[in-house]
């Protein structure tokens, strides 16, 4: 649990964060429940609570 500002971002991410070999593989926002599980690319799972609708999706169908 903490706050991180990565080089390519303009604001800090606050929540539960995890890294593997220097790449973020886990993020759960402390503010709205947005979450990312897995490294960027095929198989990554995203929880997106925007617009009062919870969506779970992946880019590997």
WOLIN-V55647 format. One record per residue. N is the residue number from 1. D_CENTER is the distance of its C-alpha to the mean C-alpha in Angstrom with 1 decimal. Layout:
N	D_CENTER
N	D_CENTER
This chain:
1	13.1
2	13.5
3	12.8
4	12.0
5	13.0
6	12.6
7	15.6
8	14.5
9	13.1
10	15.5
11	13.9
12	12.4
13	9.0
14	10.5
15	9.5
16	9.1
17	8.0
18	9.5
19	11.1
20	13.7
21	16.4
22	14.7
23	11.6
24	8.1
25	7.7
26	6.0
27	3.8
28	5.8
29	7.3
30	11.0
31	12.2
32	11.4
33	9.5
34	6.5
35	4.2
36	3.1
37	6.5
38	8.7
39	9.5
40	9.7
41	12.6
42	14.6
43	13.4
44	9.6
45	8.8
46	6.8
47	7.9
48	9.2
49	11.9
50	13.5
51	17.3
52	17.9
53	17.0
54	14.4
55	13.3
56	12.0
57	12.2
58	12.2
59	14.0
60	16.5
61	19.2
